Amino acid sequence: MHLSALAWRSLTARPARTGLTLFGIALGVALVAGTLLAADAATRAVQRSAEELYGEADLRVRAFGASGLSEESVAAIHALPGVVISAPLSERRLSITTQPGPDEKVFTLTAIGVEPAAEVALGRPSLAAGSALTVERPEGALVASRWAAANDLGIGDELLLNGARPEVPPLVIVGLLTDAGMGATHRGSVIVLSRVTLNGAFEVSAAVTAVDVAVADGRQAEVEAGLERVLTEPFVIESVVDAVAAFGRAQAGFAGIAFLLGLVALGAAAFGVANTLSMTLAERVREIGLLRAAGVR
């Protein structure tokens, strides 16, 4: 009876220990595979966001100082030989409200002033719903779709600029930005409107923080040399290809860290499996010897 009990315990303990071993291995492999898949998806998302942010532009001329680029510099960039499209971008932090009343809401958003025709020519911004900005409708505005949903706003809703001139009409939401590109900047707390509207609403114009430039084929070096020659204000030239690569390198660093964490998890699972097997063997040495002596294979 004692030998039969030992044999029965040996047979019933093995599946449980085997299941624990397989679970540990599967968990480690799943962690590594999940990390790799998540990193790959994040890399594609970052590259897509960069491409949607720049559109068809080849260069970004970014102001180095807080005062931005002057209108003279913007005009000089536009007039350079080899420049096909130039799209200035102005930025200003604004307090914006809905219409007064019991449900009035107050927001602090970063306003991005754009040239509607230039934005359309560059193929941006990407919209989840609605229509792009047009010169014919200067009061139009674009907001991030996720931000609009979180604040119960949609196409056709009106927004008021706090501190604007009395004669400035309310902004009207005409489009919702996707969660990539411009809609992802400033954590989605952004509103895009015409530069004419943004500058005309206040006494002081918004600073031009950057000018995105589309260059004729084979003339990028010529345009970069021309920028160095005609611009007297501090600026930095960013190649869109380099910017996308920089985003990719940052994401690759994150993916490497995540993969390392996955390997650590797999190593911990492997250590647990090895420890379980060694403990099982150490605990059953006497039982195995008795069973072997009794002729059990």
DRENDO-1510 file (C-alpha; in Angstrom, 1 decimal, always signed):
<recs>
REC; n; res; u; v; w
REC; 1; MET; +0.0; +0.0; +0.0 .
REC; 2; HIS; +2.8; +2.4; +0.8 .
REC; 3; LEU; +4.5; +1.7; -2.5 .
REC; 4; SER; +1.2; +2.1; -4.4 .
REC; 5; ALA; +0.7; +5.5; -2.7 .
REC; 6; LEU; +4.1; +6.7; -3.7 .
REC; 7; ALA; +3.6; +5.6; -7.3 .
REC; 8; TRP; +0.2; +7.4; -7.4 .
REC; 9; ARG; +1.6; +10.6; -6.0 .
REC; 10; SER; +4.5; +10.4; -8.5 .
REC; 11; LEU; +2.0; +10.1; -11.4 .
REC; 12; THR; -0.3; +12.8; -10.2 .
REC; 13; ALA; +2.4; +15.4; -9.3 .
REC; 14; ARG; +4.1; +15.2; -12.7 .
REC; 15; PRO; +1.2; +16.9; -14.7 .
REC; 16; ALA; +0.9; +19.7; -12.2 .
REC; 17; ARG; +4.6; +20.4; -12.3 .
REC; 18; THR; +4.7; +20.1; -16.1 .
REC; 19; GLY; +1.8; +22.6; -16.4 .
REC; 20; LEU; +3.6; +25.1; -14.2 .
REC; 21; THR; +6.8; +24.8; -16.2 .
REC; 22; LEU; +4.9; +25.3; -19.5 .
REC; 23; PHE; +3.0; +28.3; -18.1 .
REC; 24; GLY; +6.3; +29.9; -17.0 .
REC; 25; ILE; +7.8; +29.5; -20.5 .
REC; 26; ALA; +4.7; +30.6; -22.3 .
REC; 27; LEU; +4.5; +33.7; -20.0 .
REC; 28; GLY; +8.1; +34.7; -20.8 .
REC; 29; VAL; +7.7; +34.2; -24.6 .
REC; 30; ALA; +4.4; +36.1; -24.6 .
REC; 31; LEU; +6.1; +39.0; -22.8 .
REC; 32; VAL; +8.9; +39.2; -25.3 .
REC; 33; ALA; +6.6; +38.8; -28.3 .
REC; 34; GLY; +4.1; +41.4; -26.9 .
REC; 35; THR; +7.0; +43.8; -26.4 .
REC; 36; LEU; +8.2; +43.4; -30.0 .
REC; 37; LEU; +4.8; +43.8; -31.4 .
REC; 38; ALA; +4.0; +46.9; -29.3 .
REC; 39; ALA; +7.4; +48.5; -30.2 .
REC; 40; ASP; +6.8; +47.8; -34.0 .
REC; 41; ALA; +3.3; +49.3; -33.8 .
REC; 42; ALA; +4.6; +52.4; -31.9 .
REC; 43; THR; +7.4; +52.9; -34.5 .
REC; 44; ARG; +4.9; +52.8; -37.4 .
REC; 45; ALA; +2.6; +55.3; -35.5 .
REC; 46; VAL; +5.5; +57.7; -34.8 .
REC; 47; GLN; +6.6; +57.6; -38.5 .
REC; 48; ARG; +3.0; +58.1; -39.7 .
REC; 49; SER; +2.6; +61.1; -37.3 .
REC; 50; ALA; +5.8; +62.7; -38.5 .
REC; 51; GLU; +4.8; +62.3; -42.2 .
REC; 52; GLU; +1.3; +63.8; -41.5 .
REC; 53; LEU; +2.9; +66.6; -39.5 .
REC; 54; TYR; +5.1; +67.7; -42.3 .
REC; 55; GLY; +3.0; +66.7; -45.3 .
REC; 56; GLU; +4.7; +67.3; -48.6 .
REC; 57; ALA; +7.3; +69.7; -47.1 .
REC; 58; ASP; +11.0; +69.0; -47.5 .
REC; 59; LEU; +12.5; +71.5; -45.0 .
REC; 60; ARG; +11.4; +73.3; -41.9 .
REC; 61; VAL; +12.9; +76.6; -41.1 .
REC; 62; ARG; +12.5; +77.0; -37.4 .
REC; 63; ALA; +12.9; +80.3; -35.5 .
REC; 64; PHE; +15.7; +80.0; -32.9 .
REC; 65; GLY; +14.6; +82.9; -30.8 .
REC; 66; ALA; +11.4; +83.4; -28.8 .
REC; 67; SER; +10.4; +86.4; -31.0 .
REC; 68; GLY; +10.1; +84.1; -34.0 .
REC; 69; LEU; +10.7; +85.0; -37.6 .
REC; 70; SER; +9.7; +88.4; -39.0 .
REC; 71; GLU; +7.3; +88.8; -41.9 .
REC; 72; GLU; +10.3; +90.0; -44.0 .
REC; 73; SER; +12.0; +86.7; -43.4 .
REC; 74; VAL; +8.8; +84.8; -44.3 .
REC; 75; ALA; +8.6; +86.8; -47.6 .
REC; 76; ALA; +12.3; +86.2; -48.2 .
REC; 77; ILE; +11.9; +82.4; -47.8 .
REC; 78; HIS; +8.9; +82.4; -50.2 .
REC; 79; ALA; +10.9; +84.3; -52.8 .
REC; 80; LEU; +13.9; +82.0; -52.8 .
REC; 81; PRO; +14.6; +80.2; -56.2 .
REC; 82; GLY; +13.7; +76.6; -55.9 .
REC; 83; VAL; +11.0; +77.1; -53.2 .
REC; 84; VAL; +7.7; +75.7; -54.6 .
REC; 85; ILE; +5.5; +76.1; -51.4 .
REC; 86; SER; +6.2; +78.0; -48.2 .
REC; 87; ALA; +3.8; +77.5; -45.3 .
REC; 88; PRO; +4.4; +79.8; -42.2 .
REC; 89; LEU; +3.2; +78.6; -38.9 .
REC; 90; SER; +2.4; +81.0; -36.0 .
REC; 91; GLU; +1.8; +80.0; -32.4 .
REC; 92; ARG; +0.0; +81.6; -29.6 .
REC; 93; ARG; -1.3; +80.4; -26.2 .
REC; 94; LEU; -5.0; +81.4; -25.9 .
REC; 95; SER; -7.9; +81.3; -23.5 .
REC; 96; ILE; -11.0; +80.2; -25.3 .
REC; 97; THR; -14.6; +79.8; -24.1 .
REC; 98; THR; -17.8; +78.5; -25.4 .
REC; 99; GLN; -20.9; +80.7; -25.7 .
REC; 100; PRO; -21.8; +82.4; -22.3 .
REC; 101; GLY; -24.4; +80.6; -20.3 .
REC; 102; PRO; -24.9; +77.9; -17.6 .
REC; 103; ASP; -22.9; +75.4; -19.6 .
REC; 104; GLU; -20.0; +77.7; -20.5 .
REC; 105; LYS; -16.6; +76.1; -20.7 .
REC; 106; VAL; -13.2; +77.7; -20.5 .
REC; 107; PHE; -10.1; +76.2; -22.2 .
REC; 108; THR; -6.5; +77.0; -22.6 .
REC; 109; LEU; -5.3; +76.0; -26.0 .
REC; 110; THR; -2.3; +76.5; -28.3 .
REC; 111; ALA; -3.5; +78.3; -31.4 .
REC; 112; ILE; -1.6; +77.5; -34.6 .
REC; 113; GLY; -2.1; +80.1; -37.4 .
REC; 114; VAL; -1.7; +78.7; -40.9 .
REC; 115; GLU; -2.1; +79.8; -44.5 .
REC; 116; PRO; -5.0; +77.7; -45.7 .
REC; 117; ALA; -3.9; +77.5; -49.4 .
REC; 118; ALA; -0.4; +76.5; -48.5 .
REC; 119; GLU; -1.7; +73.8; -46.1 .
REC; 120; VAL; -3.9; +72.3; -48.8 .
REC; 121; ALA; -0.9; +72.4; -51.2 .
REC; 122; LEU; +1.2; +70.4; -48.6 .
REC; 123; GLY; -1.6; +67.9; -48.2 .
REC; 124; ARG; -2.3; +68.6; -44.5 .
REC; 125; PRO; -3.6; +68.6; -41.9 .
REC; 126; SER; -5.3; +65.2; -41.7 .
REC; 127; LEU; -9.0; +65.4; -40.8 .
REC; 128; ALA; -11.2; +62.8; -39.1 .
REC; 129; ALA; -14.3; +64.7; -40.0 .
REC; 130; GLY; -15.4; +68.1; -41.5 .
REC; 131; SER; -13.6; +70.2; -44.0 .
REC; 132; ALA; -10.3; +72.1; -44.3 .
REC; 133; LEU; -9.8; +75.8; -43.7 .
REC; 134; THR; -10.5; +78.1; -46.5 .
REC; 135; VAL; -9.9; +81.8; -47.3 .
REC; 136; GLU; -13.6; +82.2; -47.9 .
REC; 137; ARG; -14.5; +81.3; -44.4 .
REC; 138; PRO; -11.9; +83.1; -42.2 .
REC; 139; GLU; -13.8; +82.3; -38.9 .
REC; 140; GLY; -13.3; +78.5; -39.4 .
REC; 141; ALA; -11.2; +76.5; -36.9 .
REC; 142; LEU; -9.9; +72.9; -36.6 .
REC; 143; VAL; -9.6; +71.1; -33.2 .
REC; 144; ALA; -8.4; +67.6; -32.3 .
REC; 145; SER; -11.2; +65.0; -32.5 .
REC; 146; ARG; -10.3; +63.4; -29.2 .
REC; 147; TRP; -10.2; +66.8; -27.4 .
REC; 148; ALA; -13.6; +67.7; -29.0 .
REC; 149; ALA; -15.2; +64.5; -27.9 .
REC; 150; ALA; -13.8; +64.9; -24.3 .
REC; 151; ASN; -15.4; +68.3; -24.1 .
REC; 152; ASP; -18.7; +67.5; -25.9 .
REC; 153; LEU; -17.9; +69.7; -28.9 .
REC; 154; GLY; -18.4; +69.1; -32.6 .
REC; 155; ILE; -18.6; +70.6; -36.0 .
REC; 156; GLY; -20.6; +73.8; -36.1 .
REC; 157; ASP; -20.0; +74.7; -32.4 .
REC; 158; GLU; -18.7; +78.2; -31.7 .
REC; 159; LEU; -15.7; +79.3; -29.6 .
REC; 160; LEU; -14.8; +82.8; -28.4 .
REC; 161; LEU; -11.3; +84.2; -28.1 .
REC; 162; ASN; -10.8; +85.8; -24.7 .
REC; 163; GLY; -9.1; +89.2; -25.0 .
REC; 164; ALA; -9.8; +89.6; -28.7 .
REC; 165; ARG; -11.0; +92.8; -30.3 .
REC; 166; PRO; -14.8; +93.4; -29.8 .
REC; 167; GLU; -15.6; +93.1; -33.5 .
REC; 168; VAL; -14.0; +89.7; -33.9 .
REC; 169; PRO; -16.7; +87.1; -34.6 .
REC; 170; PRO; -16.8; +83.7; -32.9 .
REC; 171; LEU; -14.7; +80.9; -34.3 .
REC; 172; VAL; -16.7; +78.0; -35.8 .
REC; 173; ILE; -15.4; +74.5; -35.7 .
REC; 174; VAL; -15.4; +73.3; -39.3 .
REC; 175; GLY; -13.2; +70.2; -39.0 .
REC; 176; LEU; -11.8; +67.7; -36.5 .
REC; 177; LEU; -8.1; +66.7; -36.7 .
REC; 178; THR; -7.0; +63.1; -36.5 .
REC; 179; ASP; -4.9; +61.9; -33.5 .
REC; 180; ALA; -1.7; +62.2; -35.7 .
REC; 181; GLY; +0.1; +65.1; -37.1 .
REC; 182; MET; -1.1; +68.5; -35.9 .
REC; 183; GLY; -3.8; +66.9; -33.8 .
REC; 184; ALA; -1.1; +65.2; -31.7 .
REC; 185; THR; +0.9; +68.4; -31.0 .
REC; 186; HIS; +0.6; +69.9; -27.5 .
REC; 187; ARG; -1.1; +66.8; -26.3 .
REC; 188; GLY; -4.1; +67.5; -28.5 .
REC; 189; SER; -4.9; +70.8; -26.8 .
REC; 190; VAL; -4.5; +72.7; -30.1 .
REC; 191; ILE; -6.7; +74.8; -32.3 .
REC; 192; VAL; -5.8; +75.5; -36.0 .
REC; 193; LEU; -7.0; +78.7; -37.7 .
REC; 194; SER; -6.0; +81.1; -40.4 .
REC; 195; ARG; -3.1; +83.4; -39.6 .
REC; 196; VAL; -5.1; +86.3; -40.9 .
REC; 197; THR; -7.8; +85.6; -38.2 .
REC; 198; LEU; -5.3; +84.9; -35.5 .
REC; 199; ASN; -3.3; +88.1; -36.1 .
REC; 200; GLY; -6.3; +90.2; -36.7 .
REC; 201; ALA; -8.0; +89.2; -33.4 .
REC; 202; PHE; -5.3; +90.8; -31.2 .
REC; 203; GLU; -3.2; +94.0; -31.0 .
REC; 204; VAL; +0.1; +92.0; -31.2 .
REC; 205; SER; +0.5; +89.4; -34.0 .
REC; 206; ALA; +1.5; +85.8; -33.1 .
REC; 207; ALA; +5.1; +84.9; -33.6 .
REC; 208; VAL; +6.0; +82.9; -36.6 .
REC; 209; THR; +7.7; +79.9; -35.1 .
REC; 210; ALA; +8.5; +78.0; -38.3 .
REC; 211; VAL; +8.1; +77.9; -42.1 .
REC; 212; ASP; +7.7; +74.6; -43.8 .
REC; 213; VAL; +9.1; +74.6; -47.4 .
REC; 214; ALA; +8.5; +72.3; -50.3 .
REC; 215; VAL; +11.5; +72.3; -52.6 .
REC; 216; ALA; +11.8; +71.6; -56.4 .
REC; 217; ASP; +13.5; +68.3; -57.2 .
REC; 218; GLY; +17.2; +68.4; -56.9 .
REC; 219; ARG; +17.4; +72.0; -55.5 .
REC; 220; GLN; +17.4; +71.4; -51.7 .
REC; 221; ALA; +21.1; +72.2; -51.3 .
REC; 222; GLU; +20.6; +75.4; -53.3 .
REC; 223; VAL; +17.6; +76.4; -51.1 .
REC; 224; GLU; +19.5; +75.7; -47.9 .
REC; 225; ALA; +22.4; +77.9; -49.1 .
REC; 226; GLY; +19.9; +80.6; -50.0 .
REC; 227; LEU; +18.4; +80.5; -46.6 .
REC; 228; GLU; +21.8; +81.0; -45.0 .
REC; 229; ARG; +22.3; +84.0; -47.3 .
REC; 230; VAL; +19.1; +85.9; -47.0 .
REC; 231; LEU; +18.0; +85.3; -43.4 .
REC; 232; THR; +19.5; +87.6; -40.8 .
REC; 233; GLU; +17.5; +86.3; -37.8 .
REC; 234; PRO; +18.6; +83.2; -35.8 .
REC; 235; PHE; +17.1; +80.1; -37.3 .
REC; 236; VAL; +17.6; +76.4; -37.7 .
REC; 237; ILE; +17.1; +74.3; -40.8 .
REC; 238; GLU; +15.5; +70.9; -40.2 .
REC; 239; SER; +15.3; +68.3; -43.0 .
REC; 240; VAL; +12.0; +66.5; -42.8 .
REC; 241; VAL; +13.9; +63.2; -43.6 .
REC; 242; ASP; +16.2; +63.9; -40.7 .
REC; 243; ALA; +13.3; +64.7; -38.4 .
REC; 244; VAL; +11.5; +61.5; -39.3 .
REC; 245; ALA; +14.8; +59.6; -38.7 .
REC; 246; ALA; +15.2; +61.3; -35.3 .
REC; 247; PHE; +11.6; +60.2; -34.4 .
REC; 248; GLY; +12.6; +56.7; -35.4 .
REC; 249; ARG; +15.8; +56.7; -33.4 .
REC; 250; ALA; +13.9; +57.9; -30.3 .
REC; 251; GLN; +11.3; +55.1; -30.8 .
REC; 252; ALA; +14.1; +52.6; -31.4 .
REC; 253; GLY; +15.6; +53.5; -28.0 .
REC; 254; PHE; +12.2; +53.0; -26.4 .
REC; 255; ALA; +11.8; +49.6; -28.2 .
REC; 256; GLY; +15.3; +48.5; -27.1 .
REC; 257; ILE; +14.4; +49.3; -23.4 .
REC; 258; ALA; +11.1; +47.5; -23.7 .
REC; 259; PHE; +12.8; +44.5; -25.3 .
REC; 260; LEU; +15.4; +44.4; -22.5 .
REC; 261; LEU; +12.6; +44.4; -20.0 .
REC; 262; GLY; +10.9; +41.5; -21.9 .
REC; 263; LEU; +14.2; +39.6; -21.8 .
REC; 264; VAL; +14.5; +40.2; -18.0 .
REC; 265; ALA; +10.9; +38.9; -17.6 .
REC; 266; LEU; +11.8; +35.8; -19.7 .
REC; 267; GLY; +15.0; +35.3; -17.7 .
REC; 268; ALA; +13.0; +35.5; -14.5 .
REC; 269; ALA; +10.5; +32.9; -15.8 .
REC; 270; ALA; +13.3; +30.6; -16.9 .
REC; 271; PHE; +14.9; +30.9; -13.5 .
REC; 272; GLY; +11.6; +30.0; -11.9 .
REC; 273; VAL; +11.2; +27.0; -14.2 .
REC; 274; ALA; +14.7; +25.8; -13.4 .
REC; 275; ASN; +14.2; +26.3; -9.7 .
REC; 276; THR; +10.9; +24.4; -9.7 .
REC; 277; LEU; +12.5; +21.5; -11.6 .
REC; 278; SER; +15.5; +21.3; -9.2 .
REC; 279; MET; +13.2; +21.5; -6.1 .
REC; 280; THR; +11.0; +18.7; -7.6 .
REC; 281; LEU; +14.0; +16.5; -8.2 .
REC; 282; ALA; +15.5; +17.1; -4.7 .
REC; 283; GLU; +12.2; +16.4; -3.0 .
REC; 284; ARG; +11.5; +13.1; -4.9 .
REC; 285; VAL; +15.0; +11.5; -4.8 .
REC; 286; ARG; +13.8; +9.0; -2.1 .
REC; 287; GLU; +10.6; +8.3; -3.9 .
REC; 288; ILE; +12.3; +7.7; -7.3 .
REC; 289; GLY; +14.8; +5.4; -5.6 .
REC; 290; LEU; +12.1; +3.3; -4.0 .
REC; 291; LEU; +10.1; +3.1; -7.3 .
REC; 292; ARG; +13.2; +2.1; -9.2 .
REC; 293; ALA; +14.0; -0.6; -6.7 .
REC; 294; ALA; +10.5; -2.0; -7.1 .
REC; 295; GLY; +11.0; -2.2; -10.8 .
REC; 296; VAL; +9.0; +0.8; -12.0 .
REC; 297; ARG; +10.3; +2.4; -15.1 .
</recs>
